[in-house]
Amino acid sequence: MTQTNQIRPSNSPWSSPVIIHKKKDGGIRFLVDYRKLNSVTKKDCFPQPTTEE
């Protein structure tokens, strides 16, 4: 896909690598590794409101 310019490499901390994995039954599983993105994402410092609030 990089040869046809459909995708291009990125070193951004906001990008996540994609892996195509073949299942035992012959199907294809599309996997995204979000660990790098989760490491730069800031968590909210306050609790989320509930539906009663």
C-alpha positions as CSV (number, residue, x, y, z in Angstrom):
1,M,0.0,0.0,0.0
2,T,2.9,2.3,0.5
3,Q,4.1,1.7,-3.0
4,T,0.7,2.9,-4.4
5,N,0.7,5.9,-2.0
6,Q,-2.5,4.7,-0.3
7,I,-0.7,5.0,3.1
8,R,2.5,6.6,4.2
9,P,4.8,6.0,7.2
10,S,4.4,8.1,10.3
11,N,6.4,8.8,13.4
12,S,3.7,10.8,15.1
13,P,3.0,10.0,18.8
14,W,-0.7,10.1,17.9
15,S,-0.5,7.3,15.3
16,S,-1.0,3.6,16.1
17,P,0.5,0.7,14.2
18,V,-1.9,-1.6,12.3
19,I,-1.4,-5.4,12.1
20,I,-3.2,-7.8,9.8
21,H,-3.3,-11.2,11.5
22,K,-4.7,-14.4,9.9
23,K,-7.1,-16.4,12.1
24,K,-7.0,-20.2,12.5
25,D,-10.2,-20.5,10.4
26,G,-8.6,-18.6,7.5
27,G,-10.2,-15.3,8.2
28,I,-8.4,-12.0,8.6
29,R,-8.2,-10.0,11.9
30,F,-7.5,-6.3,11.8
31,L,-5.5,-5.3,14.9
32,V,-4.5,-1.8,16.1
33,D,-1.9,-1.4,18.9
34,Y,-3.1,1.6,20.9
35,R,-0.4,1.3,23.7
36,K,1.7,4.2,22.3
37,L,-1.4,6.4,21.9
38,N,-2.6,5.6,25.4
39,S,0.8,6.6,26.9
40,V,0.5,10.2,25.6
41,T,-3.2,10.6,26.3
42,K,-4.0,12.6,29.4
43,K,-6.7,11.3,31.7
44,D,-9.5,13.5,33.0
45,C,-8.8,14.7,36.6
46,F,-12.4,14.8,37.5
47,P,-15.1,12.1,37.5
48,Q,-17.6,11.8,34.7
49,P,-21.2,12.8,35.6
50,T,-23.7,10.0,36.0
51,T,-27.2,10.1,34.3
52,E,-28.7,11.1,37.6
53,E,-26.7,14.3,37.8
